[in-house]
Amino acid sequence: MGPPSSSGFYVSRAVALLLAALAAALLLALAVLAALYGRCARVQPSDLHHSGVPDAASSPRGTQEEPLPTWPPRPTREPAGTATPGHWRPPGPWDQLRLPPWLVPLHYELELWPRLRPNEFQSPTLSFTGRVNITVRCNAATARLLLHSLFLDCESAEVRGPLSSGPRDGALGRVPVDDVWFAFDMQYMVLELGATLQPGSRYELQLSFSGLVYRDLREGLFFSIYTDQGERRALLASQMEPTFARSVFPCFDEPALKATFNITIIHHPSYGALSNMPKLGQSEKRDVNGSVWTVTTFSTTPHMPTYLVALAICDYDHVSRTERGQEIRIWARKDAIANGNAAFALNITGPIFSFLEDLFNISYPLPKTDIIALPTFDNSAMENWGLLIFDESLLLMQPNDQVTDKKAVISFILSHEIGHQNEVFFSNILHHVLSEDHALVSRAVSLKVENFTETSEINELFDLFTYNKGASLARMLSSFLNENVFISALKSYLKTFSYSNAEQDDLWRHFQMVVDDQSKILLPAPVKSIMDRWTHQSGFPVITLNVSTGAMKQEPFYLGKVQNQTLLTHNDTWIVPILWIKNGITQSLVWLDKSSKIFPEMQVSDSDHDWVILNLNMTGYYRVNYDKVGWKKLKQQLEKDPKAIPVIHRLQMIDDAFSLSKNNYVEIETALDLTKYLAEEDEIIVWYAVLVNLVTKDLVFDVNNYDMYPLLKKYLLKRLISIWNMYSTVIRENVAALQDDYLALVALEKLFETACWLGLEDCLQLSRELFKNWTNHPENEIPYPIKSVVLCYGVAFGSDEEWDFLLNMYSNKTKEEERIQLTYAMSCSKDPWILHRYLEYAVTAAPFTFNETNIMEVVAESEVGRYIVKDFLINNWQAVSERYGTQSLVNLMYIIGRTISTDLQITELQQFFGNMLEEHQKLTVRAKLQTIKNKNLENKKRNARMTAWLRKNT
């Protein structure tokens, strides 16, 4: 329990819980594109063996323990339409991003044999072999077959058929395979046949292949090294999304081409194997050296795309429970299971599944669910059917954790349940995407495949805009439809498209059907017309209301708006739902479907009690601006009775005003005026919005802000002391009270960091107490949300003794996130000789190798560190370049030059780095430094106005 909240909620919890599901539905059209990502490899096919697909044990290279052929992991691309060296191929279907529609896969019999053995995993690669039999239906007569293959060596290829409809006949016909070659750019394997396949008939492609598994590459198959029970161990897992299945087995790697799978995994007996379905059976086989391997088979999957195929080979333990007759297991390191770290995830997974089943009236289609926690997993989490893969930092937690946001994060990742409540949605989703999105952003949410020219462009879909903007637009859609319409449309859509593919328009059609079946909700245009405006064009609008006239207008949001934006054209408008409140009372929905419109009901009188706020609950994907009278009315209400305005809108006003002022839509004084009331603000999430906008990184690291700092210190500390006392008391007396207060956990670090930066003695004292208690008794962990700040100040105010203690702790930590935290803390020292020694350690890799981050860049971030780094580079630039690469020198140049404001400073910096940079880097550096200078000059003007305002109001 945290401090009492006066939050005002205007959207029901049931609607909020659906937003994640709708976000996924909105983007199903994008999933169709997911099979097109990747770069192409130069793969040399082996001599083909046409005597049949051999048993793995007898394959010439299928299971021999001889080295497999190798090739660069990311080779250079060949010209489109090329093939195996020495062969020129004319243009053809292999030049297209999408497979030709000649064949449709029906079923895969897939066997994989990775050579992962205990204590034999020091090499950066492992070999694997495999066989796959793919049953296909021929749709068009063809003597040429195309399927996806990447980084695989083809051992043999046969085509059997046509298949009879009855029991399998051993005397099946065979279609000759005359040649196998590879179209590098589009990642195709091409089979040239000696006869034509007949439409309507089924055939079986029989392929054996081999390849390499890379350590920590996390594409396709990968293996990782970790520590468990005091020993170094290895595991192997898969990541097939978006288009990495083709690097594991030849396949039709497009989401629409769903099929069933029978999966067999051959593995060392000391490991266990997991896949999408329950284990069907186990047997043994010997390789040519007589070593025994375990063969694990799994039940047949439902129809699914290749990117959901999943497997893991590991020496893990698990905990389990049964929910509605289905087994749920959480797999993790044996230490983690023994310590109870998986208990929380296990306890919430079953109820989440049950809730979603009841809500959508769709039963979970699989007989079991395995969730595995990997020591490191770059993708954070992957929703493979029946085998969900997580980074363990997002799934596991210590039973005795007190102040940690992991419980909330785990719930968020597993179910999205808490992620769509109003304030939490803002802090996790909306704030970040609004900060990055603008009218000139490179792309919209929804893209069409015909706009792509390379398979590599598919990966760009999996970014901030796809997930965060998509979720925000889904939330907006739910806000102007009532709960029954919203749920009914989703049920209809999910029922229709289960086990099949859909396009974005399919979703809009189902929403339109439900809207048409009722009469309460009237829309200004079809659902498709409304939503296409948001998904097909970039950016979002700024909605400006003149409260004196009721006139409302929309315009695209630009970063750094200028008065005459002649070069920037954005002719489209949005159809904008405007939910709003007047004097705290919810009003009827209106629509801004033109560039401007007048709403007389939004006019306010001269009364001090008359005010209007647009974008109820911040469900609309836009920013809100008011005329001077409108902002003044809201400022006055905050100073008179802030609790009359719901917390979500106090949060909204602060964030909108500062963002609009930063980008020249309103003056900075407008935003600052809204902060006068803050002594009465007891919601830490609102304070968080103030501090992240006001106490920015540029402000903290700008050594020239001496005029502003004492004024800002006096102004903020006077208002911040109340909220500080509230939370410092909780930290000292009952830190466990915060473990379920997600909003406090999100905001506490920024509050603590700012209070200490402003020199609040109680903050500094608390930091010293926590740091000393931890160094004396390391088992007494520093509260998680403020640990980075405490460690930093402990080092900053300490000596080499404290620094050496952190270095020793670093050497004993196995989790990457903990090592990174300590790495940054050690850069907080103010002693030049300690920082210089730190840089020497980093470059010489002694006594420890700091692989998690670039120590040069970390140290250069601080006021003292930038001078130490600059001095260090003079004598060690070659070593730095060899350790971190020449691009690091460019990054250092920008960090060190963060405060430049004159052309002379640019020239001096260029001269200093002149001998260290490559010629092509020199050409771009000056332009970048000029951009930094211009930004600093703008900040200087802004800071001067802030300083003047602070003098007047302090």
Buried (B, 14 or more C-beta within 10 A) or exposed (E): EBBEBEBBBBBEEEBBBBBBBBBBBBBBBBBBBBBBBBBBBBBEBBEBBEEEBBEBBEBBBBBBEEEBEEBEBEBEBBEBBBBBEEEEBEEBBBBBBBBBEBBBBBBBBBBBBBBBBEEEBEEEBBBBBBBBBBBBBBBEEBBBBBBBBBBBBBBBBBBBBBBEEEEEEEEEEBBEBEBBBBBBBBBBBBBEBEEEBEEEBBBBBBBBBBBBBBBEBBBBBBBBBBEBEEEEBBBBBBBBBBBBBBBBBBBBBBBBBBBBBBBBBBBBEEBBBBBBBBBBEEEEBEBEEEEEBBBBBBBEBBEBBBBBBBBBBBBBBBBBEEBEEBEBBBBBBBBBBEBBBBBBBBEBBBEBBBEBBEBBEBEBEBEBBBBBBBBBBEBEBBEBBBBBBBBBBBBBBBEEBBBBBBBBBBBBBBBBBBBBBBBBBBBBBBBBBBBEBBBEBEBBBBBEBEEBEBBBBBBBBBEBBBBBBBBBBBBBBBBBBBEEBBBBBBBBBBEEBEEEBBBBBBBBBBBBBBBEEEEEEEBEEBBBBBBBBBBBBBBBBBBBBBBBBBBBBBBBBBBEBEEEEEEEEBEBBBBBBBBBBBBBEEBEBBBBBEBEBEBEEBBBEEEEBBBBBBBBBBBBBBBBBBBEBBBBBBBBBBEEEBBBBBBBBBBBBBBBBBBBBBBBBBBBBBBBBBBBBBEBBBBBBBBBBBBBBBBBEEBBBBEEBEBBBEBBBEBBBEBBBEBBEBBBEBBEEEBEBBBEBBBBBBBBBBBBBBBBBBEBEBBBEBBBEBBEBBBEEEEEBBBBBBBBBBBBBBBBBBEBEBBEBBBEBBEEEEBBEBBBBBBBBBBBBBBEEBBBBBBBBBBEEEEEEBEBBBBBBBBBBBEBBBBBBBEBBEEBBEBBBEBBEBEBBBBBBBBBBBBBBEEEBBEEBBEBBEEBBEEEBBEEBBEBBEEBBEBBEEBBEBBEBBBBBBEEEE
